[in-house]
Amino acid sequence: MTDLATAPLGEIIAARLTAALAPSHLEVINDSHHHAGHMGDDGTGESHWTVMVESPAFSGVSRVQRQRLINNALADLLATRIHALAIKARAPGE
C-alpha cells in the first residue's frame, strides 16, 4: 500500500473520498495540464482536479449538500494543494 504522506495527490483524494463516502463509483481526474501557466498553476502538475462520485451517501441529499460532503473530506487539501475542483456527484440510479 502507498504511504499517503508521499502519494500522488490523486491517490490521496481517492483515499479521502473512499473513506468519507464509500462510493460505488469514483473517478479522480487530473486536469492540471489544461491549466499550465495559468493562475493557480503551482508547477506541480497537481493543482486542478475533477471528481466524479456516485455514493449512497448522496441519496436524498441536495447538490449543494453533496458538494459540501466532498469539500469537507478534502478541506485541508483545498486550502493548501488543490487550486480548482470540479465536482460531479450523484446517488446510485441517478
N, C-alpha and C positions, 0 to 999 in steps of 0.2 A: 504494500500500500504506500502511496505517496505521502510524504510529510507535507501537510497543508501549509506549514510555515514557509516552505520553499517551493511549493507547487505553482504552476502557471495559474494566473488569475481565473481563467475559465474553469479550471478544476475546483478552485475554491468556491466560486459562485455556484457551481453544480452541487457541491457537497453541502453548502449552506441551505440551498433551496430544497434539496432532498431531505435534509434533517428537519426543516421547518414545515414542509408542506406535503411530504410523502407523495410526490407527483406520480401519476400514471403515465405521463409523457413529459419529457423535459429536453429542450434544446437550448444550448448556450452558444451563441454565435458571436465571434469577434468581428466587429465592423470597423475596427481601428484603421485598417488600410484605406478605407474610404475617406478618412479624415486627416491623413498625413499632411503635416504642415499647417493645419488649421488651428484655430483657437481651441484649447483643451487637449491638443495632442502633446503628450508629455515625452514623446520619443521612445516609450517602452513598447509600443505596439499593442498595448492592453488598456486602452482608455475608453473605447466606445463599444457597447455591447447591446445585443438583442437577446431577450429570453422569451421562450415560448413554453408556457407551463400549463399543463392540464392536471388538475388536482381535485379530489373530492372535497377538499377544504374550501373550494370556491362555490360549492352548491348553495344556492340561496343567498349569495353574497354579491353586493353591487360591484361594478367595475372599479370604483374608487377604493372600496374596501379590499379588493383583490390586490390592487397596486400597493396599498399600504402594507399588506402582509408581506409582499415581496420586498418592499423597501425596508421594512423592519428587519427582515432576515439579513439584509445586506447593508445596514445602516452605516457601520464603520467604514466599509469599502466605498460607499457612495461619498463619504466625507473625505476620503483620502486617496483612493486609487481609481475609482470609476468616474469619468467625466460625464458620460451620457449613457443612459439605459433606456432602451425601448422595450416595452412590456406587452406581451400578448398572453392573456390569462383567460382560461376557460375551465368550466366544470366538465366532467365526463358527459358525453352525449350532446354537448352544445356544438 
